Amino acid sequence: MKKLWLYIVFLPFLVSEMEKKMYGETKPVPGIATLKNTTAVQNTALADSLFNLGAKHQGAGDFKQALTLFEKSLGIYQAIGNEKKVGDCFGNVAVTHYYQGDYSTALSFFEKSVAIYKKINYSKGVSSILNNMGGVYFYLGQYPKALDLYKQAVTTQKAIGDEKNLAATTQNIGSIYFREQDYANAMKYYDESYFVYKKLKNEKGVAQILNGIGLVYTKQGKYKKAFENLNQSLKIADKEENKQLKMEVLSSLGGLFYEQSDFEKALTYFNLCLKFSEEIGSSQYKSDSHIAIGKIMQKSGKDKEAVDKCRYGLEFAEKLGAVSLRREGCECLYNAYKSLGKTRLALYYYEKANVFEDSLKLEETSNRIMNMEFQKQQLVDSISYVQKESVIQLRHKEEVAKRDKQRNIIIITLCFILLIAAGLWNRLNYVRKSRTVLQVEKDRSEALLLNILPQEIAEELKEKGSVHARDYDLVSILFTDFKSFTQTAEKMSPQSLVEEISVCFKAFDLITEKYQIEKIKTIGDAYMAAGGIPNPDVNAPKNIVLAGLEMQAFMMARAIENRKAHRPSFEMRLGIHTGPIVAGVVGVKKFQYDVWGDTVNTASRIESNGMVEKVNVSEALYQLLKGEACFSFEYRGIINAKGKGDIAMYFVERNTSTQADARDRVAELMLAKCLSGDLEMAGKRTTLPDDVRTS
């Protein structure tokens, strides 16, 4: 289970032009109504004074007064037509709303600011605002969007030599890597920022980097180093009298001691964090702190207090729209209600937590995909190596034969007839053996290539050196995914985890081969297949549903077997959708046959909205198969799928008990084969025996 503080402590470093002249002493200023009777210079001085005073209140955590002063200065700058200052005001209003947890309003003002900066070609301002918008999207859990904005900011900052803001954006990129649990890259970016901040003598930046490094050490279990960095960061925050920074570091320290199960110290730090969040009006840290305190109460057996704290924190998270905080709040309430014996409420929050968990799934599969591509490249390289070795051996043998021939010419003078006969026989025998060796190597290369690509595609690739993408009007896409994979995997050793996944995917490969379905790829614990490619087949929709049912049957039988042996078991969701797609092979290295299109995305959403031990299908597939006597469908209603809107979905099952019995028998026989190691999947396709096939 991921800990709370990983989502809340990395406040991206917000930068703005006003930092150059904030905290200056200002005198009481006259009302804005006197503008008509003053000169442009006087108006500018008045607006600057209001702006600087607003910046001072913002730094002190007095956000309400800061907003009032920024809005007054904005009105004057707009009246005198100072667009640069108007952009500065919009940016600082956005920063103030950000600190208060009002992300939607903050984004609105950031967009106004960046539009003005672009209009007047103020590159430094544009890069700062892009960085700040990335910070907002970071806290909303939209990491790809945040990373895109950070990279845009870095490009501009490098072009203009803006070291200070480049260090801030580099730090933010490190925060994303930390969130992705890539601690090596996170530390790399933090170190880059740290040296720049030290060079610029930016104490606030140094404190934030020390906070980030402390969190990395916390996750790596290096608690002593973590405390040293966090304590140093807190001292700087105290020295700077920066309540916002102090609040972040206190939360990090609370997380450090929570990780060590020192709940008394953790509670002390989280209570201090809550105090500062209430003083400066930070809704986000109010939510974070209440939920963190609630989790400590639940761990300490104070379940009623935990319910009160977590519910209060969840209310703030709902207002903020922060998915990660909402998930943490729901998990806390689930555990507390479960301990109190209120199973209905516990189940309600458990289901909500799972919904939020699904929406927080990141592309953790990138490293797995790269590993798969590497394995495929190894196969391609092995083919190339075999071919090169064959050519070298052939040339070597030709040289040997040439020398033998020259020697035979010398000997022929002594015994012409005998040596001619021996030479001819030797040459004939050599050619026959060479052909045999070459044929074996060719067959091996063919087998390796066909294990990566469909035969038709492989032939086109060998003939032309490339493959043209093809449109298909009707293809059925199947996705599977193991529910709660991370939690189950934590209970298994790496070796047993890989073996269990291998058993399941080997069985899936046999099923797809049986129903003439094309396996596309596996991504971690997910399996993807398609029916109707590369050769269209009118029976593909029916066959892919039959395959899906057998896969679920296998997984259920496998789970029963694992439970009997007291081993962890997986439960699987499976979804199928049909529609048009594009299929082909891209690039010139690491070939992979793949499919693209909205049908693929929709099939993925059908799977993620399914249920374990069920085959979830779309309306489109239902319309194709509703007349098939071998299936029965259960209408689930209209379900809202993330990114796709409302989709009608159905559960499908076999229609008769006879077929269900046959399905169970197939699953049991396949399970027995998997456990005995009889599934041969290396370099060739295998079909099931006739006695285990079902109609």
C-alpha positions in Angstrom: 0.0 0.0 0.0 1.4 3.4 -0.9 1.7 5.9 1.9 -0.1 9.2 2.1 2.8 11.5 2.2 4.1 10.5 -1.3 1.2 12.4 -2.8 1.3 15.6 -0.9 4.7 16.7 0.1 6.2 17.6 -3.3 4.8 21.1 -3.8 6.3 22.1 -7.1 8.5 25.2 -6.9 6.4 28.1 -8.0 8.3 31.0 -9.4 7.2 34.5 -10.5 8.7 37.8 -11.4 7.4 39.5 -8.2 10.1 37.7 -6.1 12.6 40.1 -7.3 11.1 43.0 -5.3 8.8 41.5 -2.7 9.3 42.4 1.0 10.3 46.0 0.3 9.0 48.5 2.9 5.8 50.3 1.6 3.9 53.2 2.9 0.1 53.6 3.1 -1.2 54.3 -0.4 -4.2 56.5 -1.5 -7.3 55.1 -3.1 -7.5 54.1 -6.8 -10.1 56.7 -7.4 -7.3 59.4 -7.4 -5.8 57.9 -10.6 -7.4 60.6 -12.9 -5.6 63.3 -10.9 -2.1 61.7 -11.0 0.6 61.2 -13.6 1.5 57.9 -15.3 4.7 57.7 -13.2 2.7 58.2 -10.0 0.1 55.6 -11.1 2.9 53.1 -11.8 4.5 53.8 -8.4 1.1 53.2 -6.7 0.5 50.0 -8.5 4.1 48.7 -7.8 3.6 49.5 -4.1 0.3 47.5 -4.0 1.9 44.7 -5.9 4.9 44.5 -3.6 2.7 44.6 -0.5 0.5 41.8 -1.9 3.7 39.7 -2.5 4.7 40.3 1.1 1.3 39.1 2.4 1.4 36.1 0.1 4.8 35.0 1.5 3.4 35.4 5.0 0.4 33.2 4.2 -2.1 36.0 4.4 -3.8 35.0 1.1 -7.0 36.9 1.4 -5.2 40.2 1.9 -2.7 39.3 -0.9 -5.5 38.7 -3.4 -7.1 42.1 -2.5 -3.8 43.9 -3.1 -3.0 42.0 -6.3 -6.5 42.8 -7.7 -6.1 46.5 -6.9 -2.7 46.7 -8.6 -4.1 44.8 -11.6 -6.8 47.4 -12.1 -4.2 50.2 -12.2 -1.9 48.3 -14.6 -4.8 47.6 -16.9 -5.8 51.3 -16.8 -2.3 52.5 -17.8 -1.8 49.7 -20.3 1.3 48.0 -18.7 0.8 44.5 -20.2 3.9 43.1 -18.6 2.7 44.0 -15.1 -0.8 42.8 -16.0 0.7 39.4 -16.7 2.6 39.5 -13.4 -0.6 40.2 -11.5 -2.5 37.3 -13.2 0.4 35.0 -12.4 0.5 36.0 -8.7 -3.3 35.8 -8.3 -3.0 32.2 -9.7 -0.2 31.4 -7.3 -2.3 32.6 -4.4 -5.2 30.4 -5.4 -2.8 27.5 -5.9 -1.6 27.8 -2.3 -5.2 27.8 -1.1 -5.9 24.5 -3.1 -8.2 26.2 -5.6 -6.6 24.6 -8.7 -9.3 25.3 -11.2 -9.1 29.1 -10.6 -5.3 28.9 -10.5 -5.2 27.3 -13.9 -7.6 30.0 -15.3 -5.3 32.9 -14.1 -2.2 31.1 -15.3 -3.6 30.8 -18.8 -4.4 34.5 -18.8 -0.9 35.3 -17.7 0.8 33.1 -20.3 -1.3 34.5 -23.1 -0.2 38.0 -22.3 3.5 37.0 -21.9 3.3 35.3 -25.3 1.7 38.4 -26.8 4.6 40.6 -25.7 7.3 37.9 -26.3 8.3 37.7 -22.6 10.0 34.3 -22.7 11.1 34.2 -19.1 7.5 34.8 -17.9 6.2 32.2 -20.3 8.6 29.5 -19.0 7.7 30.4 -15.3 4.0 30.1 -15.9 4.4 26.8 -17.8 6.3 25.5 -14.9 3.6 26.6 -12.4 0.8 25.1 -14.5 2.8 21.9 -14.5 2.7 22.0 -10.7 -1.0 22.3 -10.7 -1.5 19.3 -13.0 1.1 17.4 -10.9 -1.2 17.7 -7.8 -4.2 16.8 -9.9 -2.5 13.5 -10.7 -2.2 14.3 -14.4 1.5 13.5 -14.7 1.8 13.2 -18.5 0.3 16.7 -18.9 2.6 18.1 -16.1 5.7 16.5 -17.6 4.8 18.0 -21.1 4.5 21.5 -19.6 7.8 21.1 -17.6 9.6 20.1 -20.8 8.2 23.1 -22.7 9.5 25.3 -19.8 12.9 23.7 -19.8 13.3 24.3 -23.5 12.7 28.0 -23.1 14.8 28.3 -19.9 17.8 26.7 -21.6 17.4 29.0 -24.6 17.4 32.2 -22.5 19.9 30.9 -19.8 17.4 31.2 -16.9 19.3 29.1 -14.4 17.0 29.8 -11.4 13.8 28.7 -13.1 15.6 25.9 -14.9 16.6 24.5 -11.5 13.0 24.8 -10.3 11.6 23.0 -13.3 14.3 20.3 -13.1 13.2 19.7 -9.5 9.6 19.3 -10.6 10.6 16.7 -13.1 12.4 14.9 -10.4 9.2 14.9 -8.4 7.4 13.1 -11.2 10.1 10.4 -11.3 9.7 10.1 -7.5 5.9 9.7 -7.9 6.7 7.0 -10.5 9.0 5.3 -7.9 12.0 5.8 -10.2 14.2 6.9 -7.3 17.5 6.8 -9.3 16.2 9.3 -11.9 14.5 11.4 -9.1 17.8 11.7 -7.3 19.6 12.6 -10.5 17.3 15.6 -11.2 17.3 16.6 -7.5 21.1 16.7 -7.5 21.1 18.9 -10.7 18.8 21.4 -9.0 20.6 21.3 -5.7 23.9 22.4 -7.2 22.3 25.3 -9.1 20.4 26.5 -6.0 23.7 26.3 -4.0 25.4 28.3 -6.7 22.7 30.9 -6.7 22.5 30.9 -2.9 18.8 30.2 -3.1 18.0 29.0 0.4 14.4 28.2 -0.3 15.3 26.1 -3.3 18.0 24.3 -1.3 15.4 23.5 1.4 12.9 22.1 -1.1 15.6 19.9 -2.6 16.6 18.6 0.8 12.9 17.9 1.5 12.7 15.9 -1.8 16.0 14.0 -1.1 14.7 13.1 2.4 11.6 11.6 0.8 13.7 9.5 -1.6 15.8 8.2 1.4 12.5 7.4 3.3 11.2 5.2 0.4 14.6 3.5 0.2 14.6 2.7 4.0 17.6 4.9 4.7 15.8 6.6 7.6 18.9 8.2 9.2 19.8 10.0 6.0 16.2 11.0 5.5 16.0 12.6 8.9 19.2 14.5 8.4 18.1 16.0 5.1 14.5 16.8 6.4 15.8 18.3 9.6 18.2 20.6 7.7 15.4 21.6 5.4 13.2 22.5 8.4 15.9 24.7 9.9 16.1 26.7 6.7 12.3 27.0 6.6 12.4 28.3 10.2 15.2 30.8 9.3 13.3 32.0 6.2 10.0 32.2 8.3 8.3 30.5 5.3 5.1 28.8 6.6 4.4 27.1 3.3 7.8 25.4 3.2 7.7 24.6 6.9 4.3 22.9 6.4 5.7 20.7 3.6 8.7 19.6 5.6 6.6 18.8 8.7 4.4 16.6 6.6 7.5 14.8 5.2 8.8 14.2 8.7 5.4 12.9 9.8 5.6 10.5 6.9 9.2 9.4 7.8 8.2 8.4 11.4 5.0 6.8 10.1 7.1 4.6 7.8 9.1 3.5 10.9 5.8 2.9 12.9 6.7 5.6 15.4 3.1 6.9 15.5 3.7 9.2 18.4 6.3 11.3 16.6 4.4 11.0 13.3 1.3 12.4 15.0 3.3 15.3 16.5 4.5 16.4 13.1 1.2 15.9 11.3 -0.6 18.0 14.0 2.0 20.8 13.5 1.5 20.6 9.7 -2.3 20.8 10.2 -1.8 23.9 12.4 0.1 25.7 9.7 -2.3 24.6 7.0 -5.2 26.2 9.0 -3.2 29.4 9.5 -2.4 29.9 5.8 -5.7 28.4 4.5 -4.1 25.5 2.6 -7.0 23.2 1.8 -4.7 20.6 0.3 -2.6 20.2 3.5 -5.7 20.3 5.6 -7.0 17.3 3.7 -3.5 15.6 3.8 -3.0 16.1 7.5 -6.5 15.0 8.6 -6.2 11.8 6.6 -2.7 11.1 7.9 -3.8 11.6 11.5 -6.9 9.4 10.8 -4.6 6.6 9.6 -2.5 6.9 12.7 -5.6 6.8 14.9 -6.8 3.6 13.0 -3.4 2.0 13.5 -3.6 2.9 17.2 -7.0 1.2 17.6 -8.9 4.5 17.8 -11.3 3.7 15.0 -14.0 6.2 15.9 -11.5 9.1 15.9 -10.0 7.8 12.7 -13.5 7.9 11.0 -14.0 11.6 12.1 -10.5 12.6 10.8 -10.6 10.7 7.6 -14.1 11.8 6.7 -13.1 15.5 7.3 -10.0 15.0 5.2 -12.1 13.3 2.4 -14.5 16.3 2.3 -11.6 18.6 1.5 -10.2 16.2 -1.1 -13.6 16.1 -2.8 -13.7 19.9 -3.0 -10.1 19.9 -4.4 -10.8 17.1 -6.9 -7.5 15.4 -6.0 -7.9 11.8 -6.9 -5.0 10.5 -4.9 -6.2 12.2 -1.7 -9.7 10.9 -2.2 -8.4 7.3 -2.6 -6.3 7.7 0.6 -9.4 9.0 2.5 -11.5 6.1 1.2 -8.9 3.5 2.2 -8.6 5.0 5.7 -12.4 4.9 6.1 -12.6 1.4 4.8 -10.0 0.1 7.4 -11.7 2.0 10.2 -15.2 0.8 9.4 -13.9 -2.7 9.0 -12.4 -2.6 12.5 -15.7 -1.2 13.8 -17.6 -4.1 12.3 -19.6 -1.9 10.0 -19.2 -4.0 6.9 -21.6 -2.2 4.6 -19.9 1.1 5.1 -16.5 -0.6 4.8 -17.5 -2.2 1.5 -18.8 1.1 0.2 -15.5 2.9 0.8 -13.5 -0.1 -0.4 -15.2 0.0 -3.8 -14.7 3.8 -4.0 -11.0 3.4 -3.2 -10.7 0.8 -6.0 -12.3 3.2 -8.5 -9.8 5.9 -7.6 -7.0 3.4 -7.7 -7.9 2.5 -11.3 -8.0 6.1 -12.3 -4.5 6.6 -10.8 -2.9 3.8 -12.8 0.1 5.3 -14.5 2.0 4.0 -17.4 4.0 1.8 -15.0 4.3 -0.6 -18.0 6.9 1.5 -19.9 9.8 -0.4 -18.5 8.1 -3.7 -19.1 7.4 -2.7 -22.7 11.0 -1.8 -23.2 12.0 -5.2 -21.7 9.7 -7.0 -24.1 11.1 -5.0 -27.0 14.6 -5.9 -25.9 13.7 -9.6 -25.9 12.3 -9.3 -29.3 15.4 -7.6 -30.5 17.4 -10.4 -29.1 15.4 -12.8 -31.3 16.0 -10.7 -34.4 19.7 -10.4 -33.5 20.0 -14.1 -33.1 18.5 -14.7 -36.6 21.0 -12.2 -38.0 23.8 -13.9 -36.1 22.9 -17.4 -37.4 22.8 -16.1 -41.0 26.2 -14.4 -40.7 27.7 -17.5 -39.1 26.4 -19.7 -41.9 27.9 -17.4 -44.5 31.3 -17.4 -42.7 31.3 -21.2 -42.4 30.4 -21.6 -46.0 33.2 -19.3 -47.1 35.6 -21.1 -44.9 34.6 -24.4 -46.3 34.9 -23.0 -49.8 38.5 -22.0 -49.0 39.2 -25.4 -47.6 37.7 -27.0 -50.7 39.8 -24.7 -52.9 43.0 -25.8 -51.2 42.0 -29.4 -51.3 41.3 -29.0 -55.0 44.8 -27.6 -55.6 46.3 -30.4 -53.6 44.4 -32.9 -55.7 45.7 -31.4 -58.9 49.2 -32.0 -57.7 48.4 -35.6 -56.6 46.5 -36.3 -59.9 49.8 -36.7 -61.7 50.5 -39.8 -59.6 47.1 -41.5 -59.6 44.8 -39.6 -62.0 41.8 -41.9 -62.0 41.7 -42.8 -58.3 42.1 -39.2 -57.1 39.5 -37.9 -59.6 36.9 -40.3 -58.2 37.8 -39.5 -54.6 37.6 -35.8 -55.3 34.2 -36.0 -56.9 32.9 -38.0 -54.0 34.2 -35.6 -51.4 32.7 -32.6 -53.3 29.3 -34.3 -53.5 29.3 -35.2 -49.9 30.3 -31.7 -48.8 27.5 -30.1 -50.9 24.9 -32.4 -49.4 26.0 -31.7 -45.8 26.2 -27.9 -46.4 22.6 -27.9 -47.8 21.4 -29.8 -44.7 23.1 -27.4 -42.3 21.7 -24.4 -44.2 18.2 -25.8 -44.2 18.3 -26.4 -40.5 19.5 -22.9 -39.8 16.9 -21.4 -42.2 14.1 -23.4 -40.5 15.2 -22.1 -37.1 15.3 -18.5 -38.3 11.8 -19.0 -39.8 10.5 -20.4 -36.6 11.9 -17.5 -34.6 10.4 -14.9 -36.9 7.0 -16.6 -37.0 6.9 -16.5 -33.2 7.1 -12.7 -33.4 4.9 -11.9 -36.4 1.9 -13.6 -38.2 3.0 -15.7 -41.2 1.5 -13.3 -43.8 3.2 -10.3 -42.2 6.5 -12.1 -41.9 6.4 -13.1 -45.6 5.7 -9.4 -46.6 8.5 -8.2 -44.3 11.1 -10.7 -45.8 10.0 -9.8 -49.4 9.8 -6.0 -49.2 11.7 -5.1 -46.1 8.7 -3.3 -44.6 5.0 -3.9 -43.9 2.2 -1.7 -45.1 -0.4 -0.8 -42.5 -3.9 -2.2 -43.2 -7.4 -1.1 -42.3 -9.8 -3.7 -41.0 -13.5 -2.9 -40.8 -14.4 -5.5 -38.1 -11.9 -6.8 -35.6 -12.6 -8.0 -32.1 -10.1 -6.8 -29.4 -9.7 -8.8 -26.1 -7.9 -7.4 -23.0 -7.3 -9.1 -19.7 -5.9 -7.7 -16.5 -5.3 -9.1 -13.0 -7.2 -7.3 -10.3 -5.1 -6.1 -7.3 -2.0 -7.4 -9.1 0.4 -5.2 -7.0 -1.0 -6.3 -3.7 -1.0 -10.0 -4.6 2.5 -9.8 -6.1 3.9 -8.3 -2.9 3.1 -11.7 -1.2 5.2 -13.6 -3.7 8.9 -14.0 -4.4 10.1 -12.6 -7.8 10.7 -16.2 -9.1 7.2 -17.5 -8.1 5.6 -14.3 -9.5 7.2 -14.8 -12.9 6.4 -18.5 -12.9 2.7 -17.9 -12.0 2.3 -15.2 -14.8 4.1 -17.6 -17.2 1.7 -20.4 -16.4 -1.3 -18.2 -17.0 0.0 -16.6 -20.2 1.1 -20.0 -21.6 -2.5 -21.2 -21.1 -3.9 -18.1 -22.8 -1.5 -18.7 -25.8 -2.9 -22.2 -26.2 -6.5 -20.9 -26.1 -5.8 -18.2 -28.7 -4.2 -20.7 -31.0 -7.1 -23.1 -30.6 -9.6 -20.4 -31.7 -7.4 -19.0 -34.4 -7.0 -15.6 -32.6 -3.9 -13.5 -33.0 -2.0 -12.7 -29.8 -0.8 -9.1 -30.0 1.3 -8.6 -26.9 1.5 -8.8 -23.1 2.1 -5.7 -21.0 3.1 -6.7 -17.4 0.1 -8.5 -16.1 -2.2 -7.5 -19.1 -2.8 -9.7 -22.1 -4.0 -8.5 -25.5 -5.4 -10.5 -28.4 -7.4 -9.8 -31.6 -9.7 -11.8 -33.7 -10.1 -11.3 -37.4 -6.5 -10.3 -38.3 -4.4 -10.5 -40.3 -7.0 -12.5 -42.3 -10.7 -11.4 -41.8 -12.9 -14.2 -40.4 -16.7 -14.0 -40.0 -16.4 -16.4 -37.0 -13.9 -14.2 -35.2 -16.4 -12.5 -32.9 -17.8 -15.8 -31.7 -14.4 -17.4 -31.4 -12.9 -14.6 -29.3 -15.8 -14.8 -26.8 -15.3 -18.5 -26.5 -11.6 -17.9 -25.9 -12.4 -15.3 -23.3 -14.8 -17.7 -21.5 -12.1 -20.4 -21.5 -9.5 -18.0 -20.1 -11.8 -17.1 -17.2 -12.5 -20.8 -16.6 -8.8 -21.5 -16.5 -8.1 -18.6 -14.1 -10.9 -19.8 -11.7 -9.6 -23.4 -11.7 -6.1 -22.1 -11.2 -7.2 -20.0 -8.2 -8.8 -23.0 -6.6 -5.6 -25.0 -7.1 -3.5 -22.2 -5.6 -5.8 -21.8 -2.6 -5.5 -25.5 -1.9 -1.8 -25.2 -1.9 -1.9 -22.1 0.2 -0.4 -20.0 -2.5 -1.5 -16.4 -3.6 -3.9 -16.4 -6.5 -5.0 -13.9 -9.1 -8.5 -12.8 -10.1 -8.9 -11.5 -13.6 -11.1 -9.0 -15.5 -11.7 -9.6 -19.2 -13.3 -7.2 -21.8 -14.0 -7.5 -25.5 -15.0 -4.9 -28.1 -15.3 -5.0 -31.8 -14.9 -2.4 -34.5 -12.5 -0.9 -37.1 -8.7 -0.8 -36.5 -5.4 -0.2 -38.2 -2.8 -3.0 -38.0 0.8 -3.2 -39.0 4.5 -3.0 -38.1 6.3 0.3 -37.5 10.0 1.1 -37.5 13.0 -0.8 -38.8 14.2 -2.5 -35.7 12.6 -4.5 -32.9 9.6 -5.5 -35.1 6.2 -5.8 -33.4 2.9 -6.4 -35.0 0.4 -4.0 -33.3 -3.0 -2.5 -33.7 -4.3 1.0 -33.3 -7.6 2.8 -33.2 -10.5 3.9 -31.0 -11.6 0.3 -30.9 -8.5 -0.7 -29.0 -9.0 2.2 -26.5 -12.7 1.2 -26.0 -11.8 -2.5 -25.5 -9.4 -1.4 -22.7 -12.1 0.6 -21.0 -14.5 -2.4 -21.4 -12.0 -4.5 -19.5 -11.3 -2.0 -16.8 -15.0 -1.6 -16.1 -15.6 -5.4 -16.0 -15.7 -7.7 -13.0 -13.6 -10.7 -12.0 -14.6 -14.1 -13.3 -16.8 -12.4 -15.9 -16.5 -11.7 -19.6 -17.6 -8.1 -20.2 -18.5 -7.2 -23.8 -19.6 -4.0 -25.6 -22.9 -3.2 -27.3 -21.3 -3.6 -30.7 -20.2 -7.2 -30.0 -23.6 -8.0 -28.4 -25.4 -7.0 -31.6 -23.2 -9.4 -33.6 -23.7 -12.4 -31.3 -27.1 -11.9 -29.8 -28.6 -14.5 -32.1 -26.0 -17.2 -31.2 -27.7 -20.0 -29.3 -24.5 -20.9 -27.4 -24.4 -17.6 -25.5 -26.6 -15.9 -23.0 -26.1 -12.2 -22.2 -26.8 -10.2 -19.1 -27.4 -6.4 -19.8 -25.4 -4.3 -17.3 -26.8 -0.9 -18.3 -25.0 2.2 -19.4 -21.6 2.6 -17.7 -19.5 5.7 -17.8 -16.0 4.7 -19.0 -13.1 7.1 -18.4 -12.3 9.0 -21.5 -15.0 7.3 -23.5 -18.3 8.5 -21.9 -21.3 6.2 -21.5 -21.1 2.7 -22.9 -23.7 -0.1 -22.9 -22.1 -3.3 -21.5 -23.1 -6.9 -21.2 -21.8 -10.0 -19.3 -21.7 -13.1 -21.6 -21.8 -16.7 -20.5 -22.3 -20.1 -22.1 -25.9 -21.0 -22.6 -26.2 -24.6 -21.3 -24.9 -26.5 -18.3 -23.4 -29.1 -20.7 -21.2 -26.4 -22.2 -20.3 -25.1 -18.8 -19.2 -28.6 -17.7 -17.1 -28.9 -20.8 -15.6 -25.5 -20.1 -14.7 -26.6 -16.5 -13.1 -29.8 -17.9 -11.0 -27.8 -20.3 -9.8 -25.5 -17.6 -8.9 -28.4 -15.3 -7.0 -30.2 -18.1 -5.2 -27.1 -19.1 -4.3 -26.4 -15.5 -2.9 -29.9 -15.1 -0.7 -29.3 -18.3 0.5 -26.0 -17.0 1.5 -27.4 -13.6 3.3 -30.4 -15.2 5.2 -28.2 -17.7 3.7 -29.7 -20.8 2.9 -26.4 -22.5 5.6 -26.0 -25.2 5.5 -22.4 -26.4 9.1 -21.8 -27.4 9.3 -21.2 -31.2 6.2 -23.1 -32.2 2.4 -23.0 -31.8 0.6 -25.8 -30.0 -3.1 -26.8 -30.2 -5.2 -28.6 -27.6 -6.1 -32.3 -28.0 -9.5 -33.0 -29.6 -10.8 -34.5 -26.4 -10.7 -31.2 -24.6 -12.2 -29.0 -27.3 -15.7 -27.5 -26.8 -18.3 -26.3 -29.3 
